[in-house]
Amino acid sequence: MPTTGEEPLHSARAEAARRRSRQSVPRTNRVCPRFSDAEWTLLQQAAQQAELAPGGYTAAAVIAAATSNDPTAAVADYRRGIQELMESNRQLGAVGNNLNQLAHYVNAGGQPGTGLRQLLARLGASIDAVDEAVAWMVRR
């Protein structure tokens, strides 16, 4: 129940969404994006802040990105992050290959160097950092 001076909740919601004026000819080119539940929640929050419907917000964001001086800038950070994670994965694979060779050497009776524990600790920290980066990219 609104108190004195407050608008009823239903009228405030009705005024929040703006509708664009209709064109005389409907648009024939359409895209139907699909979103995960987390992405949909983010989209709804952003659209609400912009006082647009989710479809209108999506269209406005796409047109803004497409008409910018650098259309790839909108997705470049994410794409670059994925590329860097793929490169780190490749490098960790090479390190894993070296560890297999070292394990074979030790199992055959060889003696590892004195810095092996320190190297393994650094390797563990590197793997943890990559895991954190992957988790962050997934949450985005």
C-alpha positions as CSV (number, residue, x, y, z in Angstrom):
1,M,0.0,0.0,0.0
2,P,1.6,3.3,-1.0
3,T,2.0,5.9,1.6
4,T,1.3,9.6,1.1
5,G,3.2,11.0,-1.9
6,E,4.2,7.6,-3.3
7,E,3.0,6.2,-6.6
8,P,1.4,2.8,-6.6
9,L,3.9,0.1,-7.6
10,H,1.9,-1.1,-10.7
11,S,1.9,2.4,-12.3
12,A,5.6,2.9,-11.6
13,R,6.3,-0.3,-13.5
14,A,4.1,0.7,-16.3
15,E,5.9,4.0,-16.8
16,A,9.4,2.4,-16.6
17,A,9.3,0.5,-19.9
18,R,9.5,2.8,-22.9
19,R,8.2,1.5,-26.2
20,R,9.6,2.6,-29.5
21,S,7.3,4.1,-32.1
22,R,6.3,1.5,-34.7
23,Q,7.5,1.8,-38.3
24,S,5.1,1.6,-41.2
25,V,6.9,-1.5,-42.6
26,P,8.0,-4.3,-40.2
27,R,11.6,-5.2,-40.1
28,T,12.3,-8.4,-42.0
29,N,15.8,-9.1,-40.7
30,R,15.8,-10.8,-37.4
31,V,18.2,-12.5,-35.0
32,C,17.0,-14.7,-32.1
33,P,19.8,-14.9,-29.5
34,R,19.7,-17.5,-26.8
35,F,20.9,-16.8,-23.3
36,S,21.8,-18.9,-20.2
37,D,19.8,-18.1,-17.1
38,A,22.7,-16.1,-15.7
39,E,23.1,-14.1,-18.9
40,W,19.4,-13.5,-19.1
41,T,19.4,-12.1,-15.5
42,L,22.3,-9.8,-16.4
43,L,20.5,-8.7,-19.6
44,Q,17.2,-8.0,-17.6
45,Q,19.1,-5.9,-15.0
46,A,20.9,-3.9,-17.7
47,A,17.7,-3.3,-19.6
48,Q,15.8,-2.3,-16.5
49,Q,18.6,0.3,-15.7
50,A,18.3,1.6,-19.3
51,E,14.5,1.7,-19.0
52,L,14.2,-0.6,-22.0
53,A,12.7,-4.0,-22.6
54,P,15.3,-6.8,-22.9
55,G,14.8,-7.1,-26.7
56,G,15.1,-3.3,-27.2
57,Y,18.2,-3.2,-25.0
58,T,19.7,-6.1,-26.9
59,A,19.0,-4.4,-30.2
60,A,20.4,-1.0,-29.0
61,A,23.6,-2.7,-27.7
62,V,24.2,-4.6,-30.9
63,I,23.6,-1.5,-33.1
64,A,25.9,0.6,-30.8
65,A,28.7,-2.0,-31.1
66,A,28.2,-2.4,-34.9
67,T,28.3,1.3,-35.6
68,S,31.3,2.1,-33.4
69,N,34.7,2.9,-34.8
70,D,35.9,-0.5,-33.8
71,P,33.0,-3.0,-33.8
72,T,35.3,-5.8,-32.5
73,A,36.1,-3.8,-29.4
74,A,32.8,-4.9,-27.7
75,V,33.8,-8.5,-27.8
76,A,37.6,-8.2,-28.1
77,D,38.3,-8.4,-24.4
78,Y,36.4,-11.6,-23.9
79,R,37.8,-13.2,-27.1
80,R,41.4,-12.1,-26.2
81,G,40.9,-13.6,-22.7
82,I,39.8,-16.9,-24.3
83,Q,42.8,-16.9,-26.6
84,E,45.2,-16.2,-23.7
85,L,43.7,-19.0,-21.7
86,M,44.0,-21.4,-24.7
87,E,47.7,-20.4,-25.0
88,S,48.3,-20.9,-21.3
89,N,46.6,-24.3,-21.6
90,R,49.0,-25.2,-24.4
91,Q,52.0,-24.1,-22.4
92,L,50.8,-26.1,-19.3
93,G,50.5,-29.1,-21.6
94,A,54.1,-28.7,-22.6
95,V,55.1,-28.5,-18.9
96,G,53.1,-31.6,-18.3
97,N,55.0,-33.4,-21.0
98,N,58.3,-32.3,-19.3
99,L,57.0,-33.5,-15.9
100,N,56.2,-36.9,-17.5
101,Q,59.8,-37.1,-18.7
102,L,61.1,-36.1,-15.3
103,A,58.9,-38.8,-13.6
104,H,60.2,-41.4,-16.0
105,Y,63.8,-40.3,-15.1
106,V,63.2,-40.5,-11.4
107,N,61.4,-43.8,-11.7
108,A,64.4,-45.2,-13.6
109,G,66.6,-44.4,-10.6
110,G,67.7,-40.8,-11.5
111,Q,68.0,-38.1,-8.8
112,P,66.0,-34.9,-9.4
113,G,67.7,-31.6,-8.9
114,T,67.4,-29.7,-5.7
115,G,65.1,-27.0,-7.1
116,L,62.4,-29.5,-8.1
117,R,60.1,-28.8,-5.1
118,Q,60.3,-25.1,-5.7
119,L,59.6,-25.7,-9.4
120,L,56.6,-27.9,-8.6
121,A,55.2,-25.3,-6.2
122,R,55.5,-22.6,-8.8
123,L,53.8,-24.9,-11.3
124,G,51.0,-25.6,-8.9
125,A,50.5,-21.8,-8.4
126,S,50.4,-21.3,-12.2
127,I,47.8,-24.0,-12.6
128,D,45.7,-22.4,-9.8
129,A,46.0,-19.0,-11.5
130,V,44.7,-20.5,-14.8
131,D,41.9,-22.2,-12.9
132,E,40.9,-18.9,-11.3
133,A,41.0,-17.2,-14.7
134,V,38.8,-19.8,-16.3
135,A,36.3,-19.6,-13.4
136,W,36.2,-15.8,-13.8
137,M,35.6,-16.1,-17.6
138,V,32.8,-18.5,-17.0
139,R,31.1,-16.2,-14.5
140,R,31.3,-13.3,-16.9
